[in-house]
Amino acid sequence: MDEQERRRRAHDADVTVWVGKGGVSAVVEELRDQLRERDLVKVKFLRAARGGTTTEDLAAELAEAADAELFETRGNTAVYVR
């Protein structure tokens, strides 16, 4: 899948993982599981999770913890790919 196709699919995808006050560690396994089943997963970082940090920082932290590739962040969402 080329980058343009990936961007189109990311735009159309529904959020399937939400990061809340439990933080990144609460969703690591869920992200791993979803990436086993599909090649693209959209994650929303709720205000309770962001605290004093940025979506980009949290998205990078989750990518590292879940051994996933961060494709892009936009607003309070991030897209991960296998």
Secondary structure in CASP SS format (residue, H / E / C, confidence):
PFRMAT SS
TARGET T0000
AUTHOR 0000-0000-0000
METHOD secondary structure of the structure
MODEL  1
M C 1.00
D C 1.00
E H 1.00
Q H 1.00
E H 1.00
R H 1.00
R H 1.00
R H 1.00
R H 1.00
A H 1.00
H H 1.00
D H 1.00
A C 1.00
D C 1.00
V E 1.00
T E 1.00
V E 1.00
W E 1.00
V E 1.00
G C 1.00
K C 1.00
G C 1.00
G C 1.00
V H 1.00
S H 1.00
A H 1.00
V C 1.00
V H 1.00
E H 1.00
E H 1.00
L H 1.00
R H 1.00
D H 1.00
Q H 1.00
L H 1.00
R H 1.00
E H 1.00
R C 1.00
D C 1.00
L E 1.00
V E 1.00
K E 1.00
V E 1.00
K E 1.00
F E 1.00
L C 1.00
R H 1.00
A H 1.00
A H 1.00
R H 1.00
G C 1.00
G C 1.00
T C 1.00
T C 1.00
T H 1.00
E H 1.00
D H 1.00
L H 1.00
A H 1.00
A H 1.00
E H 1.00
L H 1.00
A H 1.00
E H 1.00
A H 1.00
A H 1.00
D C 1.00
A C 1.00
E E 1.00
L E 1.00
F E 1.00
E E 1.00
T E 1.00
R E 1.00
G C 1.00
N C 1.00
T E 1.00
A E 1.00
V E 1.00
Y E 1.00
V E 1.00
R C 1.00
END
